[in-house]
Amino acid sequence: MGRLRLGRGPAGLIERLLADGRIEVLPAGPDDPVTRTEAWVTAWAAEATARLLSTGEAVITTSRGTVEATAQERCQAPAG
């Protein structure tokens, strides 16, 4: 794998990353909220939550990995 040249400091690196078609990169600015969540992520999470509550299982698969969730009956603590 080749080395990534940084160019003109951090700005040069950011420009190269944004221009590289091999990776998914989203631009961000200094005024962007730190806790921003993309709308498609929110939608996938809402759909998975609805599936989990209705069927007891949910899976979200992305290019970065898979998240699996299973709902189980809560165990009652022993009396006493």
C-alpha positions in Angstrom: 0.0 0.0 0.0 1.3 3.4 -0.9 2.0 6.2 1.6 -0.4 9.1 1.9 1.3 12.4 1.4 -0.1 15.0 3.7 0.6 17.9 1.4 -0.2 21.3 3.0 -0.7 20.1 6.5 -4.1 19.1 7.8 -6.0 21.0 5.1 -4.1 19.1 2.4 -4.9 15.8 4.1 -8.5 16.6 4.3 -8.7 17.6 0.7 -7.0 14.3 -0.4 -9.3 12.2 1.8 -12.4 14.0 0.3 -11.1 13.4 -3.2 -10.2 9.8 -2.8 -12.9 7.6 -4.3 -11.8 4.5 -2.4 -13.0 5.6 1.0 -16.3 7.1 2.3 -15.6 10.5 3.7 -18.1 13.2 4.8 -17.0 16.8 4.9 -17.3 18.6 8.2 -16.9 22.3 9.1 -16.0 24.1 12.3 -19.6 25.1 12.9 -21.0 21.6 12.4 -22.5 20.1 15.6 -20.2 17.5 17.2 -23.0 15.1 17.8 -24.5 15.2 14.3 -25.9 11.9 13.1 -26.7 11.4 9.5 -30.4 10.9 8.7 -29.9 7.5 7.2 -28.2 6.3 10.4 -31.1 7.6 12.5 -33.6 5.9 10.2 -31.7 2.5 10.3 -31.6 2.7 14.1 -35.3 3.5 14.4 -36.2 0.6 12.0 -33.9 -1.8 14.0 -35.5 -0.7 17.3 -39.0 -1.3 15.9 -37.9 -4.8 14.7 -36.2 -5.5 18.1 -39.4 -4.6 20.0 -41.7 -6.5 17.7 -39.7 -9.6 16.9 -37.0 -9.7 19.6 -34.2 -9.5 17.1 -32.6 -6.9 14.9 -29.5 -6.7 12.7 -27.8 -3.6 11.1 -25.1 -4.4 8.6 -22.9 -1.7 7.1 -19.6 -1.6 5.3 -17.9 -1.1 8.7 -19.5 -4.2 10.4 -22.6 -5.7 11.8 -24.6 -4.9 14.9 -26.9 -7.6 16.2 -29.4 -7.2 19.1 -31.6 -9.8 20.8 -34.2 -9.0 23.4 -34.7 -11.6 26.2 -37.2 -11.9 29.0 -36.0 -10.3 32.2 -35.2 -12.6 35.0 -37.0 -12.0 38.3 -34.7 -11.5 41.2 -35.2 -14.0 44.0 -37.5 -12.7 46.8 -36.0 -12.0 50.1 
